Amino acid sequence: MLRSVSGLGVSKSPVLSPICIICKKKDRYIKVRGKRERDRLSCAETLDGGSLRKTAERKKDESILMHIRDKDCAAIGVRYHHSCYKEYTRPVKQDTPEAANVERHPYTKSYQHFCKEVVQKRIIEGQAVLRMTQLLQYFKNYVMKFESVDASDYRSSQLKARLMTNFPQLTFHTLSSKSSSTLVYLGPLEAGNVEERLESLFEGMTSSETDAAFTERRHPQHLNGENLKTVYYAGLEVKWTTQDPAPESVFLSVSCKCSASKCASKSCSCRAYKLSCTDVCGCNYCTNKSGRKRAVTGSEDEDDID
């Protein structure tokens, strides 16, 4: 075989040029977890080329067959990039409907356990509200537990499409905040049980029974200001979507940033709309938070207290 700069050619030499027999190039770069890396050449280990030869014969690809037909592929130095080989031989692995289904929906065994223990028990039967990021992490944990495979490349969009097909009764509510995850729950939320079902979000911020099933040690995570703010906004948005539209000024009440004196008077925007201040308001020495003794002065202020 001839070693040629332009590609593979015919020569007296029995060894092929050290380039990919599929793409006819030496170097190829691929993305691995968001990073650009070089896909190194691999050498053929079978005598007849295995799936590579079968695919080439099926496609009648003479650019490959002319080099490997009736030859020892390992001896003549057939090389290929792993990514090229995977793309080139994929049609052979999808000859049967069962194989094609596995390709589209991998980790079937793990998915079945995930649906039974998380989707069915927690969301459908337990009426829990979970975030899409939580569900994705639970699913990856199941894949590692039952199949010993790292599913870090599995995307939330893939899992969401799968769940929407198998569980049409679920609702996927995307919050307006770009930094917030999609909420997943059973059917339409009723205003009467919003607060009760949103408690599962707080559980998701700490260690849970599902997390403990996959880790030897539990590392509780306390709610910091950012997590509390995310949960608070999520609760408000879900509640407001089930009720009549609130005045525009109500949206300002979650960050009133009052001083202690204002929190005990009508100057506090939260109190003006009969709401308690929260940790995201940024109040100093606030007297308008639920569970605290409010310093109220004057009979006019007493009328504001619920």
TORKOL-4160 file (C-alpha; in steps of 0.2 Angstrom, whole numbers, padded with zeros to 4 digits, m for minus):
306
<pt num="1" X="0000" Y="0000" Z="0000"/>
<pt num="2" X="0006" Y="0018" Z="m0004"/>
<pt num="3" X="0009" Y="0030" Z="0009"/>
<pt num="4" X="0001" Y="0046" Z="0002"/>
<pt num="5" X="m0001" Y="0064" Z="0009"/>
<pt num="6" X="m0018" Y="0065" Z="0000"/>
<pt num="7" X="m0025" Y="0049" Z="0007"/>
<pt num="8" X="m0023" Y="0030" Z="0005"/>
<pt num="9" X="m0016" Y="0024" Z="m0011"/>
<pt num="10" X="m0010" Y="0007" Z="m0019"/>
<pt num="11" X="0009" Y="0003" Z="m0017"/>
<pt num="12" X="0020" Y="m0012" Z="m0015"/>
<pt num="13" X="0020" Y="m0008" Z="0004"/>
<pt num="14" X="0008" Y="m0020" Z="0013"/>
<pt num="15" X="0006" Y="m0007" Z="0027"/>
<pt num="16" X="m0007" Y="0007" Z="0026"/>
<pt num="17" X="m0003" Y="0025" Z="0030"/>
<pt num="18" X="m0005" Y="0030" Z="0048"/>
<pt num="19" X="m0022" Y="0040" Z="0045"/>
<pt num="20" X="m0040" Y="0036" Z="0048"/>
<pt num="21" X="m0047" Y="0024" Z="0035"/>
<pt num="22" X="m0064" Y="0032" Z="0037"/>
<pt num="23" X="m0061" Y="0051" Z="0036"/>
<pt num="24" X="m0044" Y="0049" Z="0028"/>
<pt num="25" X="m0036" Y="0061" Z="0041"/>
<pt num="26" X="m0023" Y="0059" Z="0054"/>
<pt num="27" X="m0031" Y="0071" Z="0067"/>
<pt num="28" X="m0049" Y="0074" Z="0072"/>
<pt num="29" X="m0055" Y="0084" Z="0087"/>
<pt num="30" X="m0070" Y="0081" Z="0097"/>
<pt num="31" X="m0079" Y="0089" Z="0112"/>
<pt num="32" X="m0079" Y="0079" Z="0129"/>
<pt num="33" X="m0089" Y="0087" Z="0143"/>
<pt num="34" X="m0088" Y="0104" Z="0134"/>
<pt num="35" X="m0069" Y="0103" Z="0131"/>
<pt num="36" X="m0060" Y="0101" Z="0114"/>
<pt num="37" X="m0049" Y="0085" Z="0114"/>
<pt num="38" X="m0040" Y="0076" Z="0100"/>
<pt num="39" X="m0047" Y="0059" Z="0095"/>
<pt num="40" X="m0032" Y="0048" Z="0094"/>
<pt num="41" X="m0031" Y="0034" Z="0081"/>
<pt num="42" X="m0035" Y="0016" Z="0086"/>
<pt num="43" X="m0028" Y="0001" Z="0077"/>
<pt num="44" X="m0040" Y="m0013" Z="0071"/>
<pt num="45" X="m0039" Y="m0029" Z="0082"/>
<pt num="46" X="m0049" Y="m0041" Z="0071"/>
<pt num="47" X="m0042" Y="m0050" Z="0056"/>
<pt num="48" X="m0057" Y="m0046" Z="0044"/>
<pt num="49" X="m0062" Y="m0029" Z="0051"/>
<pt num="50" X="m0078" Y="m0034" Z="0060"/>
<pt num="51" X="m0091" Y="m0021" Z="0059"/>
<pt num="52" X="m0081" Y="m0010" Z="0049"/>
<pt num="53" X="m0080" Y="m0022" Z="0034"/>
<pt num="54" X="m0098" Y="m0027" Z="0036"/>
<pt num="55" X="m0104" Y="m0008" Z="0035"/>
<pt num="56" X="m0092" Y="m0005" Z="0021"/>
<pt num="57" X="m0099" Y="m0020" Z="0011"/>
<pt num="58" X="m0117" Y="m0014" Z="0015"/>
<pt num="59" X="m0114" Y="0003" Z="0009"/>
<pt num="60" X="m0103" Y="m0003" Z="m0005"/>
<pt num="61" X="m0090" Y="0009" Z="0000"/>
<pt num="62" X="m0075" Y="0005" Z="m0011"/>
<pt num="63" X="m0064" Y="0018" Z="m0003"/>
<pt num="64" X="m0062" Y="0006" Z="0012"/>
<pt num="65" X="m0065" Y="m0011" Z="0004"/>
<pt num="66" X="m0051" Y="m0009" Z="m0008"/>
<pt num="67" X="m0039" Y="m0008" Z="0006"/>
<pt num="68" X="m0046" Y="m0022" Z="0018"/>
<pt num="69" X="m0055" Y="m0034" Z="0006"/>
<pt num="70" X="m0047" Y="m0052" Z="0009"/>
<pt num="71" X="m0033" Y="m0044" Z="0020"/>
<pt num="72" X="m0028" Y="m0045" Z="0038"/>
<pt num="73" X="m0033" Y="m0028" Z="0045"/>
<pt num="74" X="m0022" Y="m0030" Z="0060"/>
<pt num="75" X="m0007" Y="m0034" Z="0050"/>
<pt num="76" X="m0009" Y="m0020" Z="0037"/>
<pt num="77" X="m0011" Y="m0007" Z="0051"/>
<pt num="78" X="m0029" Y="m0002" Z="0048"/>
<pt num="79" X="m0032" Y="0014" Z="0059"/>
<pt num="80" X="m0048" Y="0024" Z="0063"/>
<pt num="81" X="m0054" Y="0037" Z="0075"/>
<pt num="82" X="m0066" Y="0031" Z="0088"/>
<pt num="83" X="m0079" Y="0044" Z="0084"/>
<pt num="84" X="m0077" Y="0040" Z="0065"/>
<pt num="85" X="m0079" Y="0022" Z="0069"/>
<pt num="86" X="m0094" Y="0024" Z="0080"/>
<pt num="87" X="m0103" Y="0035" Z="0067"/>
<pt num="88" X="m0099" Y="0024" Z="0052"/>
<pt num="89" X="m0104" Y="0008" Z="0060"/>
<pt num="90" X="m0120" Y="0014" Z="0069"/>
<pt num="91" X="m0132" Y="0009" Z="0055"/>
<pt num="92" X="m0127" Y="m0009" Z="0058"/>
<pt num="93" X="m0131" Y="m0009" Z="0076"/>
<pt num="94" X="m0149" Y="m0002" Z="0072"/>
<pt num="95" X="m0154" Y="m0016" Z="0060"/>
<pt num="96" X="m0168" Y="m0022" Z="0072"/>
<pt num="97" X="m0181" Y="m0012" Z="0080"/>
<pt num="98" X="m0176" Y="m0017" Z="0097"/>
<pt num="99" X="m0158" Y="m0011" Z="0094"/>
<pt num="100" X="m0164" Y="0005" Z="0087"/>
<pt num="101" X="m0175" Y="0008" Z="0103"/>
<pt num="102" X="m0160" Y="0005" Z="0114"/>
<pt num="103" X="m0150" Y="0018" Z="0105"/>
<pt num="104" X="m0164" Y="0031" Z="0106"/>
<pt num="105" X="m0168" Y="0027" Z="0125"/>
<pt num="106" X="m0153" Y="0020" Z="0134"/>
<pt num="107" X="m0152" Y="0014" Z="0152"/>
<pt num="108" X="m0169" Y="0005" Z="0151"/>
<pt num="109" X="m0166" Y="m0005" Z="0167"/>
<pt num="110" X="m0161" Y="0010" Z="0177"/>
<pt num="111" X="m0176" Y="0020" Z="0169"/>
<pt num="112" X="m0188" Y="0007" Z="0175"/>
<pt num="113" X="m0182" Y="0008" Z="0193"/>
<pt num="114" X="m0181" Y="0027" Z="0192"/>
<pt num="115" X="m0199" Y="0028" Z="0186"/>
<pt num="116" X="m0206" Y="0016" Z="0199"/>
<pt num="117" X="m0197" Y="0023" Z="0215"/>
<pt num="118" X="m0196" Y="0042" Z="0210"/>
<pt num="119" X="m0209" Y="0046" Z="0198"/>
<pt num="120" X="m0223" Y="0034" Z="0203"/>
<pt num="121" X="m0220" Y="0034" Z="0222"/>
<pt num="122" X="m0214" Y="0052" Z="0225"/>
<pt num="123" X="m0223" Y="0063" Z="0212"/>
<pt num="124" X="m0239" Y="0053" Z="0207"/>
<pt num="125" X="m0243" Y="0045" Z="0224"/>
<pt num="126" X="m0234" Y="0057" Z="0236"/>
<pt num="127" X="m0240" Y="0072" Z="0227"/>
<pt num="128" X="m0222" Y="0079" Z="0228"/>
<pt num="129" X="m0216" Y="0094" Z="0217"/>
<pt num="130" X="m0198" Y="0091" Z="0211"/>
<pt num="131" X="m0186" Y="0101" Z="0200"/>
<pt num="132" X="m0180" Y="0094" Z="0184"/>
<pt num="133" X="m0162" Y="0095" Z="0190"/>
<pt num="134" X="m0166" Y="0084" Z="0205"/>
<pt num="135" X="m0174" Y="0071" Z="0193"/>
<pt num="136" X="m0159" Y="0071" Z="0182"/>
<pt num="137" X="m0147" Y="0068" Z="0196"/>
<pt num="138" X="m0158" Y="0054" Z="0203"/>
<pt num="139" X="m0158" Y="0046" Z="0186"/>
<pt num="140" X="m0139" Y="0047" Z="0184"/>
<pt num="141" X="m0138" Y="0039" Z="0202"/>
<pt num="142" X="m0149" Y="0025" Z="0197"/>
<pt num="143" X="m0139" Y="0022" Z="0181"/>
<pt num="144" X="m0123" Y="0021" Z="0191"/>
<pt num="145" X="m0131" Y="0009" Z="0204"/>
<pt num="146" X="m0139" Y="m0003" Z="0192"/>
<pt num="147" X="m0128" Y="m0002" Z="0177"/>
<pt num="148" X="m0111" Y="0004" Z="0184"/>
<pt num="149" X="m0111" Y="0017" Z="0170"/>
<pt num="150" X="m0107" Y="0036" Z="0171"/>
<pt num="151" X="m0122" Y="0045" Z="0163"/>
<pt num="152" X="m0115" Y="0062" Z="0165"/>
<pt num="153" X="m0118" Y="0066" Z="0147"/>
<pt num="154" X="m0136" Y="0062" Z="0148"/>
<pt num="155" X="m0146" Y="0078" Z="0146"/>
<pt num="156" X="m0161" Y="0084" Z="0156"/>
<pt num="157" X="m0170" Y="0087" Z="0139"/>
<pt num="158" X="m0168" Y="0068" Z="0135"/>
<pt num="159" X="m0176" Y="0063" Z="0152"/>
<pt num="160" X="m0190" Y="0076" Z="0150"/>
<pt num="161" X="m0195" Y="0070" Z="0133"/>
<pt num="162" X="m0195" Y="0052" Z="0140"/>
<pt num="163" X="m0206" Y="0057" Z="0155"/>
<pt num="164" X="m0218" Y="0067" Z="0144"/>
<pt num="165" X="m0221" Y="0051" Z="0133"/>
<pt num="166" X="m0223" Y="0039" Z="0147"/>
<pt num="167" X="m0232" Y="0050" Z="0160"/>
<pt num="168" X="m0243" Y="0062" Z="0150"/>
<pt num="169" X="m0252" Y="0067" Z="0167"/>
<pt num="170" X="m0236" Y="0076" Z="0173"/>
<pt num="171" X="m0235" Y="0095" Z="0172"/>
<pt num="172" X="m0218" Y="0103" Z="0168"/>
<pt num="173" X="m0219" Y="0121" Z="0173"/>
<pt num="174" X="m0204" Y="0132" Z="0168"/>
<pt num="175" X="m0201" Y="0147" Z="0179"/>
<pt num="176" X="m0199" Y="0164" Z="0172"/>
<pt num="177" X="m0182" Y="0166" Z="0180"/>
<pt num="178" X="m0168" Y="0159" Z="0168"/>
<pt num="179" X="m0158" Y="0153" Z="0183"/>
<pt num="180" X="m0173" Y="0142" Z="0190"/>
<pt num="181" X="m0176" Y="0124" Z="0186"/>
<pt num="182" X="m0192" Y="0117" Z="0178"/>
<pt num="183" X="m0204" Y="0111" Z="0191"/>
<pt num="184" X="m0212" Y="0094" Z="0189"/>
<pt num="185" X="m0228" Y="0089" Z="0197"/>
<pt num="186" X="m0244" Y="0079" Z="0195"/>
<pt num="187" X="m0258" Y="0088" Z="0185"/>
<pt num="188" X="m0263" Y="0106" Z="0189"/>
<pt num="189" X="m0259" Y="0113" Z="0206"/>
<pt num="190" X="m0273" Y="0119" Z="0216"/>
<pt num="191" X="m0271" Y="0135" Z="0226"/>
<pt num="192" X="m0276" Y="0126" Z="0242"/>
<pt num="193" X="m0262" Y="0114" Z="0243"/>
<pt num="194" X="m0248" Y="0124" Z="0234"/>
<pt num="195" X="m0239" Y="0127" Z="0251"/>
<pt num="196" X="m0240" Y="0109" Z="0256"/>
<pt num="197" X="m0233" Y="0102" Z="0240"/>
<pt num="198" X="m0219" Y="0115" Z="0239"/>
<pt num="199" X="m0212" Y="0108" Z="0255"/>
<pt num="200" X="m0203" Y="0095" Z="0244"/>
<pt num="201" X="m0193" Y="0109" Z="0236"/>
<pt num="202" X="m0185" Y="0112" Z="0253"/>
<pt num="203" X="m0182" Y="0094" Z="0255"/>
<pt num="204" X="m0172" Y="0094" Z="0239"/>
<pt num="205" X="m0161" Y="0108" Z="0246"/>
<pt num="206" X="m0156" Y="0096" Z="0260"/>
<pt num="207" X="m0151" Y="0078" Z="0260"/>
<pt num="208" X="m0165" Y="0066" Z="0255"/>
<pt num="209" X="m0170" Y="0047" Z="0257"/>
<pt num="210" X="m0166" Y="0045" Z="0238"/>
<pt num="211" X="m0149" Y="0053" Z="0240"/>
<pt num="212" X="m0145" Y="0042" Z="0255"/>
<pt num="213" X="m0148" Y="0026" Z="0245"/>
<pt num="214" X="m0134" Y="0030" Z="0233"/>
<pt num="215" X="m0121" Y="0038" Z="0245"/>
<pt num="216" X="m0112" Y="0030" Z="0260"/>
<pt num="217" X="m0111" Y="0047" Z="0269"/>
<pt num="218" X="m0124" Y="0061" Z="0270"/>
<pt num="219" X="m0119" Y="0079" Z="0268"/>
<pt num="220" X="m0133" Y="0090" Z="0273"/>
<pt num="221" X="m0133" Y="0106" Z="0264"/>
<pt num="222" X="m0141" Y="0121" Z="0273"/>
<pt num="223" X="m0151" Y="0133" Z="0264"/>
<pt num="224" X="m0141" Y="0148" Z="0259"/>
<pt num="225" X="m0148" Y="0165" Z="0254"/>
<pt num="226" X="m0147" Y="0161" Z="0235"/>
<pt num="227" X="m0156" Y="0144" Z="0237"/>
<pt num="228" X="m0169" Y="0152" Z="0249"/>
<pt num="229" X="m0172" Y="0166" Z="0236"/>
<pt num="230" X="m0175" Y="0153" Z="0222"/>
<pt num="231" X="m0187" Y="0143" Z="0232"/>
<pt num="232" X="m0196" Y="0158" Z="0238"/>
<pt num="233" X="m0198" Y="0165" Z="0220"/>
<pt num="234" X="m0204" Y="0147" Z="0214"/>
<pt num="235" X="m0217" Y="0147" Z="0228"/>
<pt num="236" X="m0224" Y="0164" Z="0223"/>
<pt num="237" X="m0224" Y="0160" Z="0205"/>
<pt num="238" X="m0233" Y="0144" Z="0206"/>
<pt num="239" X="m0246" Y="0151" Z="0219"/>
<pt num="240" X="m0249" Y="0166" Z="0208"/>
<pt num="241" X="m0252" Y="0156" Z="0192"/>
<pt num="242" X="m0267" Y="0147" Z="0202"/>
<pt num="243" X="m0275" Y="0163" Z="0208"/>
<pt num="244" X="m0281" Y="0180" Z="0200"/>
<pt num="245" X="m0267" Y="0191" Z="0194"/>
<pt num="246" X="m0259" Y="0201" Z="0208"/>
<pt num="247" X="m0256" Y="0220" Z="0206"/>
<pt num="248" X="m0239" Y="0224" Z="0198"/>
<pt num="249" X="m0233" Y="0232" Z="0214"/>
<pt num="250" X="m0234" Y="0216" Z="0224"/>
<pt num="251" X="m0219" Y="0209" Z="0214"/>
<pt num="252" X="m0209" Y="0223" Z="0223"/>
<pt num="253" X="m0214" Y="0217" Z="0240"/>
<pt num="254" X="m0201" Y="0203" Z="0240"/>
<pt num="255" X="m0187" Y="0216" Z="0241"/>
<pt num="256" X="m0193" Y="0230" Z="0252"/>
<pt num="257" X="m0177" Y="0233" Z="0261"/>
<pt num="258" X="m0185" Y="0242" Z="0275"/>
<pt num="259" X="m0177" Y="0248" Z="0291"/>
<pt num="260" X="m0185" Y="0242" Z="0308"/>
<pt num="261" X="m0196" Y="0257" Z="0310"/>
<pt num="262" X="m0203" Y="0256" Z="0292"/>
<pt num="263" X="m0207" Y="0237" Z="0294"/>
<pt num="264" X="m0219" Y="0242" Z="0308"/>
<pt num="265" X="m0228" Y="0255" Z="0298"/>
<pt num="266" X="m0237" Y="0257" Z="0282"/>
<pt num="267" X="m0221" Y="0263" Z="0274"/>
<pt num="268" X="m0216" Y="0244" Z="0272"/>
<pt num="269" X="m0222" Y="0238" Z="0255"/>
<pt num="270" X="m0224" Y="0220" Z="0262"/>
<pt num="271" X="m0236" Y="0226" Z="0276"/>
<pt num="272" X="m0245" Y="0237" Z="0263"/>
<pt num="273" X="m0251" Y="0221" Z="0254"/>
<pt num="274" X="m0253" Y="0211" Z="0271"/>
<pt num="275" X="m0238" Y="0201" Z="0268"/>
<pt num="276" X="m0224" Y="0196" Z="0280"/>
<pt num="277" X="m0206" Y="0201" Z="0276"/>
<pt num="278" X="m0194" Y="0186" Z="0271"/>
<pt num="279" X="m0176" Y="0184" Z="0271"/>
<pt num="280" X="m0174" Y="0190" Z="0253"/>
<pt num="281" X="m0181" Y="0207" Z="0258"/>
<pt num="282" X="m0165" Y="0212" Z="0265"/>
<pt num="283" X="m0173" Y="0221" Z="0280"/>
<pt num="284" X="m0162" Y="0226" Z="0295"/>
<pt num="285" X="m0169" Y="0221" Z="0312"/>
<pt num="286" X="m0186" Y="0217" Z="0303"/>
<pt num="287" X="m0201" Y="0216" Z="0314"/>
<pt num="288" X="m0213" Y="0211" Z="0300"/>
<pt num="289" X="m0207" Y="0193" Z="0298"/>
<pt num="290" X="m0218" Y="0178" Z="0303"/>
<pt num="291" X="m0215" Y="0171" Z="0320"/>
<pt num="292" X="m0207" Y="0187" Z="0327"/>
<pt num="293" X="m0214" Y="0199" Z="0339"/>
<pt num="294" X="m0218" Y="0215" Z="0329"/>
<pt num="295" X="m0215" Y="0231" Z="0337"/>
<pt num="296" X="m0231" Y="0241" Z="0333"/>
<pt num="297" X="m0233" Y="0259" Z="0339"/>
<pt num="298" X="m0249" Y="0269" Z="0337"/>
<pt num="299" X="m0267" Y="0263" Z="0335"/>
<pt num="300" X="m0266" Y="0265" Z="0316"/>
<pt num="301" X="m0252" Y="0252" Z="0315"/>
<pt num="302" X="m0262" Y="0240" Z="0325"/>
<pt num="303" X="m0275" Y="0240" Z="0311"/>
<pt num="304" X="m0262" Y="0234" Z="0299"/>
<pt num="305" X="m0258" Y="0218" Z="0308"/>
<pt num="306" X="m0267" Y="0202" Z="0302"/>
